[in-house]
Amino acid sequence: MSGVSIEMDDLQSGDLVTRTNVSLGELKECIKKLDGQRHSIMTLRILGAECYGHMCIGGGPDLYIVYYTMNNLSFHQLVSSTDKGDDFITLFIGDESYYPVNHCVGFEKAWKAIVYYFTNQCIDGNSLWMEC
């Protein structure tokens, strides 16, 4: 299996922190740092992959937005349901924005999708993804 690199923002210092060949334990530590304040977004890339795909997780500490793209042209977002409701929530992902509640997922659902991507280098077809 190829390694995984991550990039995480640090809004306090203004830096983009990059780590390569992270373990699942290190990856979980980094995700737990997402607090919607100092750290609000993290990108995962498979090292040595032939595609330019990546997975991104943002928000925190309770709700997250997770998306995947293989080519930066089409995107798939992990969702909690496909219901189109009128309820929105404010999350800070780089800046403050409003997101449909069904586009937000809790830590366990986000973690499951990330572990699958980390292990299999693709998204989990059993999770609920919506093309956006």
N, C-alpha and C positions, 0 to 999 in steps of 0.2 A: 504494500500500500504506500502511496506517496504521502508526503507530509502535508500538513495544513499550516497556512500562515494566517494571521489575523492582523487587522488594523483597527485601532480603537481611538476615538477622539478623546482629547483631554481638554475640556473647555476652560479649565483653570489656567493651564499653561499655554493653550493655543496650539499644542503639538498634536501630531498624529503618531501614536505609538504603534510600532510594528514588531510582531514576534513571529518567529518561524519555527516549524517543527514542534508545535505545541501538542501536549498530551490531552486526553479527554479531561483529566483533572484540572489542568491549567486553563483549558477552554471554559470549563464550568466556573472557575474562579473569576475569569474575565467577564462572563455573562452576569454574574452576581454583582459586578461593579457597575453595571448599567443602572443608573439611578435617575436618569432624566434631568440631571443637573450637571455634575462634573463630567460624567461619561454618558453619552446618549445614543451612540451608534457604533456598531462593530461589523466589520466585513470579514468573511471567511473565504479563503481561496485554497484550492488544492494545488500544491506545488507540483510542477512538471506536467500538469494536465494539458492536453492538446487543445482544449477549448478555453475560452475566456470567461467561463462561468464563475459565478460567486453567489454566496448566500449572505444576506445582510439581516441583522437583528437590531432593532432600535427601541428606545423607550426605557421602560423600567421605572421603579423596581417591581411593580405589580403586574403591569400589562405591557405587552410587546407587539411590535409589528415585525413580521418575518417575511422576506421575499427571496426568491431565487430567480436568477437569469442565467442562461447558457451563452447568450450572445449580445447582451445589452440592447436588444431590440424587442424581445418579448419577455414579459415578467410574470411570475406566478407568486401569488401571495397566499400565505397560510391564513386560513380564516376559521372562525369558530362556528360559523353557519353560513349558508348561502341566502338566508333571509335578508331582504332589503328593507331594513328598518329606517326610521327617521331619527334614531338616537345617535348622537356623536359624543366623543370624548376628546379631551385635550391631552396630547402627549407631546413631550419635548424630544424631537429627533433631529438634532442639528439646530432647529428652532421650533418654536411652539406652533403646532398645527392641530386641526380637528380631523379626527378619523372616525369612520363608522364603527360602532361598537362591535359589530360582527367581524371586523378586520383585526381586532385586538385579541391576543391570546395570552393565557397565563404562562407562568414559567414552565410547568410540566409539559404542556403541549409544545412550546417552543423548544425546550430541551430535547424532547423526543425527536423532533424534526431535524435538529442540529446534529444529534448523535447519528442518526441515519445517514445524513449527508457526509459527515466526517468518516463514517465507516464504509459507505458504499459509493461515495462520490457522485451521488444523484439524489433526487428528492424521493421521499417515501410516497408511493402511489396509494397507500392506505390512509394517508392523512388528507384532509380537505384543503385543496389548493384551488384558487380562482385566478384565471388569467386576467391580467389588468394592463 
